[in-house]
Amino acid sequence: MDTAAERIALRVLQAGAIAVVLAVSVRHVFDLDRFLVPKELVLHATAFFAALFGWRALRRVAIARTDKLLLGYVLLCALSALLATNRWLGLRAFALSASSVLIFWTARGLSERRASLVNGLALAVVLIAITSLLQAYGLRTDFFALNRAPGGSLGNRNFVAHAAAFGLPLVILAALRARRFMFASSGAAIVFATLVLTRSRAAYLACAVMLLVFVVAILACGPLRRDGRTWRRLFGVGAFAIAGAALALVLPNALHWKSENPYLESMKGVTNYEKGSGHGRLVQYENSMFMALRHPLFGVGPGNWPVEYPRHVKAGDKSLDPSDPGMTFNPWPSSDWVAFVSERGPIAATLLGLALLGIFTSSFARLRT
């Protein structure tokens, strides 16, 4: 039975998810950090207050192998941050990992209210998509980044696409259980429309894998597999999603792509690693792995990939910014897992991978039973 404090912790998590989406600074001195820094502050505040009010729920969480792996990962990240070349960047990135794990544990402790938490997170995902669509269809405001459209309130179209891809299961799950099915399913249409307009190939791949896992999960669970209402609702959500994607393709928008058929081009290039940015990513991954081999225990430090990468590659590398010597175009590699291995070290990345595998296998086992 949850207490008043635990109900407050739930509200903190719900409000924090929405606040992270909307938190933006209008100061343009650092165009990327005006989006990231406010969101990081919201994340840390959410983790602190949710854990504070949900302390009893946290204490009820049974420590499993997954939790030990996550704790080991966080501790190795802390050591890596202390040994990093740029400790400020290291501690900043470490704090993100620590707060994220704390929120995960708190949410597990509030399992009795998980349906409400899923609904709150699904709403946050839909809000991300809405801000992206507003920019795509012509809204200009200081709360959006003009040169990374349609990034909406996240400031970068790839951020929006990735959030839409990993948040889509939440939106679908909320729709399957919603009392107002039509209203809830419209969220899937909004998210799918955003996925199309962002033209993120990584998000396209992630979305395809997610949909496959979702269907396999239903097939693996006997009660769900035999429930006609679940399948009818799933096909209904799919119809809404297809409608959203179709509208995104036919309605004129304010985006200015160089290609005549930008969305078809993105679909064709989903697995193209022989030329263009796809080939550039492979080169970047190879160089980053060699960098990790030179720092096999703790990596180069959380958030320190852009500090160390220029020192380990030749001039002319496509990840380097020719207009700013010694700097990379982006402050992170094009793969989260490459970042985990190169920045936190192979051991920490392995612990995180095993933790995620443990979450997957335990979830699948619960579906089977």
DRENKOL-68733 format. One line per field, with one value per residue (C-alpha): residue in three letters; x, y negated, z. Coordinates in nm, 4 decimals, always signed. Example, Ala and Ser with C-alpha at 12.3 -4.5 7.8 and 13.67 -1.06 7.14 Angstrom:
2
resn [ALA, SER]
u [+1.2300, +1.3670]
v [+0.4500, +0.1060]
w [+0.7800, +0.7140]
This chain:
369
resn [MET, ASP, THR, ALA, ALA, GLU, ARG, ILE, ALA, LEU, ARG, VAL, LEU, GLN, ALA, GLY, ALA, ILE, ALA, VAL, VAL, LEU, ALA, VAL, SER, VAL, ARG, HIS, VAL, PHE, ASP, LEU, ASP, ARG, PHE, LEU, VAL, PRO, LYS, GLU, LEU, VAL, LEU, HIS, ALA, THR, ALA, PHE, PHE, ALA, ALA, LEU, PHE, GLY, TRP, ARG, ALA, LEU, ARG, ARG, VAL, ALA, ILE, ALA, ARG, THR, ASP, LYS, LEU, LEU, LEU, GLY, TYR, VAL, LEU, LEU, CYS, ALA, LEU, SER, ALA, LEU, LEU, ALA, THR, ASN, ARG, TRP, LEU, GLY, LEU, ARG, ALA, PHE, ALA, LEU, SER, ALA, SER, SER, VAL, LEU, ILE, PHE, TRP, THR, ALA, ARG, GLY, LEU, SER, GLU, ARG, ARG, ALA, SER, LEU, VAL, ASN, GLY, LEU, ALA, LEU, ALA, VAL, VAL, LEU, ILE, ALA, ILE, THR, SER, LEU, LEU, GLN, ALA, TYR, GLY, LEU, ARG, THR, ASP, PHE, PHE, ALA, LEU, ASN, ARG, ALA, PRO, GLY, GLY, SER, LEU, GLY, ASN, ARG, ASN, PHE, VAL, ALA, HIS, ALA, ALA, ALA, PHE, GLY, LEU, PRO, LEU, VAL, ILE, LEU, ALA, ALA, LEU, ARG, ALA, ARG, ARG, PHE, MET, PHE, ALA, SER, SER, GLY, ALA, ALA, ILE, VAL, PHE, ALA, THR, LEU, VAL, LEU, THR, ARG, SER, ARG, ALA, ALA, TYR, LEU, ALA, CYS, ALA, VAL, MET, LEU, LEU, VAL, PHE, VAL, VAL, ALA, ILE, LEU, ALA, CYS, GLY, PRO, LEU, ARG, ARG, ASP, GLY, ARG, THR, TRP, ARG, ARG, LEU, PHE, GLY, VAL, GLY, ALA, PHE, ALA, ILE, ALA, GLY, ALA, ALA, LEU, ALA, LEU, VAL, LEU, PRO, ASN, ALA, LEU, HIS, TRP, LYS, SER, GLU, ASN, PRO, TYR, LEU, GLU, SER, MET, LYS, GLY, VAL, THR, ASN, TYR, GLU, LYS, GLY, SER, GLY, HIS, GLY, ARG, LEU, VAL, GLN, TYR, GLU, ASN, SER, MET, PHE, MET, ALA, LEU, ARG, HIS, PRO, LEU, PHE, GLY, VAL, GLY, PRO, GLY, ASN, TRP, PRO, VAL, GLU, TYR, PRO, ARG, HIS, VAL, LYS, ALA, GLY, ASP, LYS, SER, LEU, ASP, PRO, SER, ASP, PRO, GLY, MET, THR, PHE, ASN, PRO, TRP, PRO, SER, SER, ASP, TRP, VAL, ALA, PHE, VAL, SER, GLU, ARG, GLY, PRO, ILE, ALA, ALA, THR, LEU, LEU, GLY, LEU, ALA, LEU, LEU, GLY, ILE, PHE, THR, SER, SER, PHE, ALA, ARG, LEU, ARG, THR]
u [+0.0000, +0.1524, +0.1734, +0.1104, +0.4860, +0.5045, +0.2162, +0.4122, +0.7162, +0.5005, +0.3842, +0.7444, +0.8428, +0.5456, +0.6028, +0.9768, +0.9283, +0.7149, +0.9426, +1.2467, +1.0698, +0.9807, +1.2893, +1.4814, +1.6857, +1.6387, +1.9980, +2.1868, +2.5463, +2.5774, +2.3130, +2.3330, +2.3726, +2.0757, +1.8725, +2.0866, +2.1731, +1.8138, +1.7055, +1.9951, +1.8995, +1.5403, +1.6644, +1.8777, +1.5987, +1.3537, +1.5895, +1.6536, +1.2939, +1.1501, +1.4002, +1.3406, +0.9646, +0.9891, +1.2492, +1.0247, +0.9507, +1.3222, +1.3869, +1.1270, +1.3111, +1.4695, +1.8333, +1.8736, +2.1729, +2.0700, +2.0915, +2.4391, +2.5511, +2.4090, +2.5766, +2.9082, +2.8600, +2.7946, +3.0983, +3.3263, +3.1839, +3.2733, +3.6323, +3.6534, +3.5274, +3.7876, +4.0677, +3.9407, +4.1375, +3.8456, +3.6972, +3.4179, +3.2852, +3.3470, +3.1501, +2.8707, +2.8271, +2.8669, +2.5918, +2.3548, +2.4219, +2.3820, +2.0547, +1.9171, +1.9878, +1.8351, +1.5172, +1.5054, +1.5272, +1.2661, +1.0276, +1.0725, +0.9813, +0.6596, +0.5504, +0.1995, +0.1481, +0.3261, +0.0221, +0.0061, +0.3806, +0.3600, +0.0814, +0.2861, +0.5916, +0.3805, +0.2422, +0.5978, +0.6893, +0.3844, +0.4757, +0.8219, +0.6588, +0.4154, +0.6918, +0.8767, +0.5679, +0.5026, +0.8487, +0.8152, +0.4977, +0.6331, +0.6306, +0.9394, +1.0327, +1.3435, +1.2456, +1.3428, +1.6823, +1.6603, +1.9535, +1.8490, +1.4833, +1.2541, +1.4194, +1.1357, +1.2038, +1.4907, +1.6889, +1.7966, +1.5954, +1.7984, +1.7221, +1.3532, +1.3702, +1.5472, +1.3056, +1.0125, +1.1551, +1.2235, +0.9105, +0.6722, +0.6270, +0.5040, +0.2574, +0.1284, +0.1021, -0.0897, -0.3291, -0.3884, -0.5027, -0.6744, -1.0421, -1.0551, -0.8886, -0.9294, -0.7769, -0.4855, -0.4182, -0.3841, -0.0594, +0.0811, -0.0155, +0.1636, +0.4783, +0.4875, +0.4449, +0.7391, +0.9528, +0.8928, +0.9735, +1.2966, +1.4570, +1.6680, +1.7864, +1.8897, +1.5401, +1.3850, +1.5879, +1.5096, +1.1396, +1.1339, +1.3082, +1.0771, +0.7639, +0.8996, +0.9765, +0.6296, +0.4544, +0.6795, +0.6055, +0.2307, +0.2746, +0.4875, +0.2214, -0.0644, -0.3421, -0.2519, -0.2136, -0.5641, -0.7220, -0.9046, -0.9476, -0.5689, -0.5208, -0.8055, -0.6606, -0.3101, -0.4311, -0.6228, -0.3090, -0.1267, -0.3916, -0.3536, +0.0258, +0.0065, -0.2376, -0.0005, +0.2925, +0.0831, -0.0296, +0.3307, +0.4296, +0.1481, +0.1003, +0.3354, +0.5795, +0.8363, +1.1402, +1.3953, +1.5648, +1.8158, +1.6857, +1.3778, +1.2550, +1.4131, +1.2031, +1.2407, +1.6125, +1.6338, +1.4506, +1.6801, +1.9878, +1.8927, +2.1626, +2.4015, +2.7484, +2.9498, +2.9473, +2.8389, +2.7651, +2.7203, +3.0799, +3.1976, +3.0374, +3.2264, +3.5553, +3.4634, +3.3695, +3.6985, +3.9048, +3.7036, +3.7604, +4.1338, +4.1101, +3.9334, +4.2087, +4.4608, +4.2526, +4.1286, +4.0297, +3.8338, +3.8182, +3.8964, +3.6334, +3.2574, +3.1893, +3.5569, +3.5258, +3.5519, +3.8539, +4.0534, +3.9307, +4.1250, +4.4479, +4.4028, +4.3137, +4.4778, +4.3960, +4.1065, +3.9018, +3.5353, +3.4450, +3.6754, +3.5593, +3.7940, +3.6808, +3.7797, +4.1119, +4.1309, +3.7536, +3.4948, +3.1719, +2.9660, +3.0540, +2.9724, +3.0261, +2.7437, +2.6750, +2.5859, +2.7607, +3.0774, +3.0558, +3.0112, +3.3118, +3.5475, +3.4529, +3.3710, +3.5820, +3.5029, +3.4376, +3.1767, +3.0128, +2.9963, +2.8309, +2.5712, +2.5079, +2.4605, +2.2237, +2.0097, +2.0181, +1.9065, +1.6135, +1.5141, +1.5359, +1.3516, +1.0777, +1.0414, +1.0269, +0.7463, +0.5587, +0.5853, +0.4428]
v [+0.0000, -0.3314, -0.6265, -0.9975, -1.0527, -0.7854, -0.9446, -1.2695, -1.0822, -0.9569, -1.3111, -1.4298, -1.1700, -1.2593, -1.6337, -1.5908, -1.4032, -1.6858, -1.9587, -1.8007, -1.8354, -2.2019, -2.3312, -2.5617, -2.8808, -3.1607, -3.2820, -3.2048, -3.2258, -2.8457, -2.7234, -2.3540, -2.3943, -2.6285, -2.3126, -2.0581, -2.2417, -2.3273, -1.9706, -1.8285, -2.0459, -1.9198, -1.5608, -1.5976, -1.7737, -1.5022, -1.2265, -1.3955, -1.4758, -1.1524, -0.9511, -1.1741, -1.1210, -0.7663, -0.6543, -0.3854, -0.2571, -0.2494, -0.0418, +0.2123, +0.2788, +0.6231, +0.5971, +0.8154, +0.8960, +0.6159, +0.3617, +0.4812, +0.4442, +0.0911, -0.0007, +0.1311, -0.0708, -0.3910, -0.3374, -0.2789, -0.5930, -0.7878, -0.6629, -0.7365, -1.0922, -1.1562, -1.0389, -1.2263, -1.4986, -1.7386, -1.6572, -1.9125, -1.7314, -1.4000, -1.4872, -1.6401, -1.3217, -1.0997, -1.2930, -1.2210, -0.8482, -0.8494, -1.0444, -0.8221, -0.5043, -0.6605, -0.7445, -0.3868, -0.2440, -0.4863, -0.3994, -0.0290, -0.0960, -0.2656, +0.0401, +0.0279, -0.2984, -0.1953, -0.2512, -0.6166, -0.6513, -0.5023, -0.7461, -1.0415, -0.9345, -0.8720, -1.2252, -1.3607, -1.1718, -1.3123, -1.6648, -1.6208, -1.5240, -1.8154, -2.0739, -1.9166, -1.9305, -2.2915, -2.3832, -2.1652, -2.3486, -2.6970, -2.8098, -3.0235, -3.0904, -3.1273, -2.8029, -2.6145, -2.5893, -2.7249, -2.5281, -2.1805, -2.1749, -2.0085, -1.9744, -2.1400, -2.1961, -1.9421, -2.1603, -1.8831, -1.6718, -1.3602, -1.4023, -1.4244, -1.1198, -0.9050, -1.0097, -0.9316, -0.5886, -0.4743, -0.6452, -0.4948, -0.1685, -0.3790, -0.5602, -0.2315, -0.0704, -0.3708, -0.3509, +0.0233, -0.0357, -0.3737, -0.4289, -0.6858, -0.4785, -0.7242, -1.0108, -0.8004, -0.6532, -1.0007, -1.0205, -0.7375, -0.9301, -1.2409, -1.0481, -0.8582, -1.1806, -1.3261, -1.0196, -1.0632, -1.4349, -1.4058, -1.1815, -1.0011, -0.6677, -0.5441, -0.6194, -0.4347, -0.1247, -0.1544, -0.1955, +0.1155, +0.3229, +0.1848, +0.2787, +0.6294, +0.6703, +0.5376, +0.7943, +1.0785, +0.9786, +1.0066, +1.3442, +1.4679, +1.3815, +1.6323, +1.4121, +1.1264, +1.3537, +1.4897, +1.1523, +1.0263, +0.6793, +0.6368, +0.7267, +0.5009, +0.2115, +0.2836, +0.2770, -0.0413, -0.2080, -0.0919, -0.2526, -0.5812, -0.5614, -0.4975, -0.7867, -1.0153, -0.9152, -0.9626, -1.3100, -1.4050, -1.3083, -1.4901, -1.8073, -2.0923, -2.1896, -2.4602, -2.2308, -2.2970, -1.9731, -1.9749, -1.6527, -1.6398, -1.3245, -1.3575, -1.0967, -0.8317, -0.9034, -0.8536, -0.5217, -0.3992, -0.5030, -0.3397, -0.0712, -0.2498, -0.2428, -0.2506, -0.6273, -0.9556, -0.9911, -0.6149, -0.5485, -0.8403, -0.6792, -0.3554, -0.5448, -0.7302, -0.4077, -0.2434, -0.5371, -0.5546, -0.1842, -0.2280, -0.5184, -0.2887, -0.0261, -0.2888, -0.3485, +0.0067, -0.0272, -0.3500, -0.4953, -0.8598, -0.9802, -1.0424, -1.3301, -1.3447, -1.1906, -1.5332, -1.6196, -1.3083, -1.2162, -1.4890, -1.3637, -1.0129, -1.0793, -1.2328, -1.5766, -1.5640, -1.3178, -1.3867, -1.4103, -1.7112, -2.0662, -2.2259, -2.5750, -2.5151, -2.3225, -2.0600, -2.0401, -1.7860, -1.8776, -1.7187, -1.6773, -1.3053, -1.0142, -0.9005, -0.5927, -0.5756, -0.2404, -0.3749, -0.6536, -0.4058, -0.1968, -0.4834, -0.7180, -0.4861, -0.1899, +0.1610, +0.2977, +0.0337, +0.0715, +0.4481, +0.4037, +0.1703, +0.4104, +0.7021, +0.4921, +0.4098, +0.7749, +0.8708, +0.6275, +0.7759, +1.1406, +1.0842, +0.8926, +1.1682, +1.4304, +1.2370, +1.2262, +1.6039, +1.6601]
w [+0.0000, -0.1050, +0.1328, +0.0814, +0.0416, -0.2269, -0.4136, -0.4063, -0.5424, -0.8294, -0.9075, -0.8972, -1.1581, -1.3788, -1.3485, -1.3950, -1.7229, -1.8585, -1.7194, -1.8861, -2.2196, -2.1699, -1.9856, -2.2226, -2.1826, -2.4355, -2.3930, -2.7159, -2.5883, -2.5986, -2.8386, -2.7456, -2.3701, -2.3507, -2.4088, -2.2251, -1.9021, -1.7965, -1.8718, -1.6717, -1.3728, -1.3953, -1.4146, -1.1012, -0.9100, -1.0140, -0.9002, -0.5645, -0.4705, -0.6068, -0.4022, -0.0978, -0.0964, -0.2256, +0.0273, +0.1738, -0.1749, -0.2504, +0.0594, -0.0542, -0.3799, -0.3673, -0.4741, -0.7806, -0.9985, -1.2323, -0.9502, -0.8533, -1.2158, -1.2322, -0.9036, -1.0345, -1.3525, -1.1576, -0.9331, -1.2321, -1.3939, -1.0801, -1.0884, -1.4605, -1.4032, -1.1330, -1.3662, -1.6725, -1.8473, -1.8106, -1.4704, -1.5094, -1.8153, -1.6419, -1.3280, -1.5340, -1.7367, -1.4297, -1.2501, -1.5394, -1.5100, -1.1314, -1.1378, -1.4130, -1.2163, -0.9037, -1.0954, -1.2288, -0.8768, -0.7439, -1.0270, -0.9488, -0.5886, -0.7020, -0.8990, -0.7530, -0.9431, -1.2614, -1.4854, -1.3792, -1.4306, -1.7811, -1.8691, -1.7458, -1.9428, -2.2531, -2.2240, -2.2078, -2.5275, -2.7064, -2.5898, -2.7424, -3.0707, -3.0554, -3.0122, -3.3051, -3.5259, -3.4294, -3.5546, -3.8639, -3.9629, -3.9217, -3.5591, -3.4893, -3.1288, -2.9136, -2.7434, -3.0615, -3.2351, -3.5891, -3.7320, -3.6095, -3.7110, -3.6305, -3.2894, -3.1012, -2.7334, -2.7391, -2.9795, -3.2177, -3.4615, -3.3793, -3.0080, -3.0922, -3.3203, -3.0618, -2.7856, -3.0156, -3.1001, -2.7451, -2.6145, -2.8693, -2.6677, -2.3748, -2.6001, -2.7446, -2.4003, -2.2651, -2.5629, -2.5174, -2.1592, -2.2020, -2.1324, -2.4136, -2.6819, -2.9716, -2.7748, -2.6490, -2.9943, -3.1431, -2.9468, -3.1609, -3.4762, -3.3479, -3.2542, -3.5849, -3.7827, -3.5946, -3.6623, -4.0356, -4.0396, -3.8406, -4.1054, -3.8444, -3.9808, -3.6369, -3.5078, -3.8029, -3.7165, -3.3452, -3.4180, -3.6373, -3.3706, -3.1014, -3.2956, -3.3497, -2.9786, -2.8901, -3.1089, -2.9885, -2.6281, -2.6871, -2.8592, -2.5680, -2.3101, -2.3231, -2.1782, -2.4109, -2.7121, -2.6604, -2.5849, -2.8940, -2.7439, -2.7187, -3.0860, -3.1980, -3.0065, -3.1347, -3.4947, -3.4147, -3.2801, -3.5927, -3.8122, -3.6249, -3.6597, -4.0352, -4.0727, -3.8849, -4.1055, -4.4220, -4.3162, -4.2394, -4.5937, -4.7752, -4.5709, -4.6760, -4.4024, -4.3353, -4.3489, -4.6207, -4.7221, -5.0079, -5.1629, -5.3864, -5.2096, -4.8627, -4.6788, -4.9479, -4.9542, -4.5769, -4.5983, -4.8747, -4.6791, -4.3477, -4.3771, -4.6138, -4.4584, -4.7795, -4.8306, -4.6797, -4.3077, -4.2714, -4.3761, -4.1630, -3.8577, -3.9164, -3.9313, -3.6155, -3.4364, -3.5342, -3.4113, -3.0886, -3.0220, -3.0662, -2.8223, -2.5746, -2.6106, -2.5033, -2.1880, -2.1177, -1.7497, -1.7100, -2.0601, -2.1291, -1.8829, -1.9076, -2.1450, -2.2485, -2.5944, -2.7705, -2.5532, -2.6426, -2.9910, -3.1811, -3.0207, -3.1576, -3.5214, -3.8247, -3.9569, -4.1997, -3.9982, -4.0826, -3.7130, -3.6689, -3.7262, -3.9858, -3.8862, -3.5215, -3.5005, -3.2298, -3.1892, -3.3002, -3.4780, -3.1993, -2.8293, -2.8486, -3.0896, -3.3169, -3.1040, -2.7362, -2.7031, -2.8599, -2.6019, -2.3156, -2.4226, -2.5069, -2.2222, -1.9315, -2.0392, -2.1673, -1.8174, -1.7304, -2.0723, -2.0203, -1.6797, -1.8316, -2.1194, -1.8792, -1.6679, -1.9701, -2.0764, -1.7264, -1.7459, -2.0820, -1.9744, -1.6450, -1.8263, -2.0850, -1.8092, -1.6394, -1.9681, -2.0036, -1.6532]
